[in-house]
Amino acid sequence: MKISIVIPVYYNEKNLEPLYEDIKKKIIDVIDYEYEIVMVNDGSKDESWQVMQKLAENDPNIRIISLSRNFGSHAAILCGISHCTGDCAIVKAADLQEPTELVLEMVESWKKGNNVVLAVREGREESKSQTFFANFYYDLVRKTALPNMPKGGFDVYLIDRKVITVLENLDEKNSALTGQLLWSGFKTDIVYYTRLAREIGESKWTLKKKIRLVMDTLFSFSSLPITAVLTVGVGSMVIAIIWAIVVLISKLSGAITVSGWTSLFIFNLFSFGVIMMSLGVLGEYLWRTFDASRNRPPYIIEEDNLEKRL
């Protein structure tokens, strides 16, 4: 039996050595089966790649890959699981915020016949803003797109070889890998943990990336965007009809003098906003369709040590 630990790396030069020592102490030194660690540098401009090379020189079971630019964590993870050789792959972050011993608990669950094991957060030692966004995102996804999204969400998970093959073959652009995993419907188990506060380095999880994740998830797994546009459009039409009836009755009864300019201006401005929003949503769908049709790879490998380790 062999396990693969897949770690996406993005500006983690200070985390990598402590992370490896933690993995060595809590996993490598206690297991009696084969392992490999697959680290994928997602376009970091710091010394992350140099640290990865140093670690790989000291441990022949470390496989390292460097992408040509920043393609995003989901692309980096896809790259890692596509090039791992284990019977199962455990995706783990490099920021040391998840207890490393979770890996052993997940492997034991996999041995019982589960294709997927999710490490779900039951608590967070993080700021209120981070906790708010996470809860908002996972609640939104669960209610509008993926009802099997665990409350608390997950970033760490184990998938077996069958699931890896399915994720590789899906080949979806501008999507969320975690969403694809839940959508696939394989036999799944859950283990719980408390997410720790980050002690080394700073998070690169920017507001822009958070918004992009929300959009990728909703546009890929939910009809909410187009349904929202339809709802606003129908609502606007109903309001316009009601307002027209009110104005007509008032005019015929002599209750008001209808000059029209102010109300017409407001109505046209509102209608213009609705139209532009609708075009924006439709444009987003068209762009995603066009982007997928170009058939560009989800990532490009610039350098690796894969052949040396085979």
N, C-alpha and C positions, 0 to 999 in steps of 0.2 A: 504493500500500500504506500502511496505517495501523496502528500498534500502540497499545494502551491499557495503561498501567501503573496497576494498581488497588492502592491502599494503604489498608488499614483503620487508623484512628487512634484510639487510646485512651490518654489522658494522655501525649501525645508532644510537648508544646509546645516542649521544648528540642531535639528531634530534627529537627523538620520543615524548618527552614531549612538546616541542614547536609545533610540528606537531599536536598533539592532541588538544592543546589549540587553534590552528588556526582553526581546524575542528569544535571544539565546538562553537567558536565565530561566524564563518561564515556559518555553516551548521546546527549543532544540535540545536542551540538556535533560529533558524529562521524557521525551517520546522515544519509542522503539521502532519507528517506521521512517521511511525516507521523507525528505522535505526539499523544497526549493523556495527561494524568495525572489520574486520578480518585481523589480523596481522600474517604474516608467517615468522618466523626466519629461514633464509636459511643458517644455519651452522655458524652463527657469533660466534667469539671467544672473543668478548668484553662483555660488560654488557648489550647488547641489550635485551636479554631474561629477565633479572632481571627487567629492566625498563618496558617491556611489562607486566610482572606479576603485577607490581605495578599499572600500568594504569588499568588493568583488575579488580583489587580489588576495585577500586574507581568507575568504570563504568560497570554495569552488561551487557551492550550491546557490550562490547569488547570481541571478541573471539580470542584466541591466540593459535598458533601452532608452534612447534619447530621441524625442520627436523633433522635427525640424522647426516647430513653433508651438505656441500655446493653442491646442485644439480643444481644451476643456477637459474637466475631470472625467466625464463620461466616455470620451474618446480614449483617454489614457487608460481607463479601466478596461475598455473593450480591447485595446491593444494588449494589455497584460494578460487577460484571460485567453486571448487568441494565441498567445505564444507560450503559455504555461504547459507543462507536461504532466501535472499531477492528476490523480483520479478525481480530485475535487479542488476547487479554488476558493480561498477565503479572501475577500476584498477588505482591506483594512487601511484606514487613513494614516498619514505620517505624522500627525500632530500630537500623538500620545494622549489623546482625550478619551480613548476607549481602553478598558482594561485588557491587556494582552492575553490573559488567561481565558478570555472569552473564546479564543480560537479552539482550545481543547474541549470546551463544553459544546461548541458547535460541531466539532468532528464527531464527538460521541453521539450526538443526535443524528448526524448523517449516517453513521454506522447502523442505526436502527431502521434505515430505509427511507429517510426523508431526502428528497431531491434538492430542497432549498431550506436553509436555516437562516432566519433573520434575527439580528441582534437589535432589539427594540429598546429605545430609551424610556425608562420609567421615571427618570428625574434628570435634572440638569444643574450643574454648578456653573452657570453662565449668566450673562447680563440679562436684564429684563427685556431689552430690545431684541436680542437674539432669540430668547425663549418665545417672545410674542410672535416674531415672524415664523419660526418653526411651527408653532401650534396653529397659526393662521393657515400656513401652506398645507400642512397635513390634513387639517379639518376640511379645507376647500377641496383638496384632491379626493378625500374620502366621500364627500357629499355630492360631487359633480362628475367625477371621472372614474375612480377606482375604489369601490366600496370595501375592498379587502385591504386597503392601506391601513396598517396598524396605527392605533392612536399613539402618538409620540414619534412615529416615523423611524426610519433606519438608514444608515449609511454603510454599516458593516454587515456582511452577509456571506454565506457559504453556498456555492452552487456545484452540482456534480457535473460530470463530463457530458451527460445528455443535455443539460440546461445550457452549458457553454456552447454546444453545437447549435442549439436553437437560436441563441442570442446572436451568434455569428451570422446565421443565415437570414435573420430578420433584416439586417442591413438598412435600418431606418435612419434618415437624416433629421436633425433638429428634433430629437426625441429625448426622453429621459430613460436611462438604462434601468433604473429602479422601477419605473412604470412598466417597461417591457417585461421585467421579471415577474411582477404581480399579474400582468395580463396573461402570461403564458400558462398559469394555472397548475403548475406542478405541485406535488405533495410538499407541504411546507410546515415547518415547525418554528417556534419562536423562543428565544432566550432573552432575558431582560437584564438591563444594566443601567447604572447612573453615569451619564456623560460628565467627565471631569472638566474643570476649568483649564484653559490652555496656559502652560507655564513657560514654554519656550517659543520664541518667535511671535509673529503677528499673523492673524488670519488674512488671507487674500480673497475671502468670500465677500465681494463687494455688493452694494445694492443693485448695480447693473446686472450682475450674475444671478442674484436672487430673482429679479424680475424676469430674466430670461428663462430661468428654471420654471417659474410659474407659467409662462407663456408656452414653453415647450410641452409641458405636461398637459395643459388644458387643450391646446390645439391638436395634440397627438391622441389623447385618450378621452376627450369630452366634446360634446356638441354645444357646450355653454356659450362660447363666443358668438356663434351664428344664431343661437337661440336668443341671446340677449339682444342682438341687433333686431331680430324679428319682433321681439316683445316691445322694444322701444318704438319701432316703426308702427306697429299696430296701435300701441298706446297713443302715439302722436296723432294718428288718423282719427281715433275715437274722440280725443280731446278737440281736434279741429272741427269735427262734425257737431259735437255738442256746443262748442263756442259759436259756430255758424248759426245753429238753430236759435240760440239765445239772442244773438245780435239781430237776426231776422224778425223774431217775435217782438223784440224791443222796438225795432224800427217801425213795424206795422202798427204797433199799439201806441206809438208816439211817445214812448217812455224816455227815449234817448234820441239824440241827433248823432247819426253815425258819420263821422268824418273819415274814419278808416285808416288814416296814415300811421298813427302810432301803433295800433293793434296789428296792422298789416306788416309793419317793420319788425315788430317783435316776433310775429309768427314766422316770417321769412327767415329771420336770424336763427330761430330755433330749428326750423326745417333744414337750413343749411348745415347746422351742427350735426343733426341726425344723419344727413346724407354723407357728410365727411367721415363720421364715425363708421358708418356702414361700409364705405369704400375702403377705409383703413383695415377693417376686419377681413373683408374680401381680398384686399391686396395681400394681407399676411398669408392667407390660404394659398393664393396664387404664387407668391414668392416661395413658399415651402414646396409646392408642387414643382416649380421650375428648378429649385435647388436640387431636389431629389432626381429630376430627370437628367441633370448633368452628369450623374454617376461618378462624382468625385469621391476619392477614398475618404473615410472618416478621420484618418491620420496618416502621416508620412514619417517613416523612421529614418533618422539621419545617421545614427550610430548605435551599435549594440555589441554585445559580447556573446551572442547566442551560439554562433558556430563553435566558439572556443569551448563552450560548456557541453556540447553534444557528445 
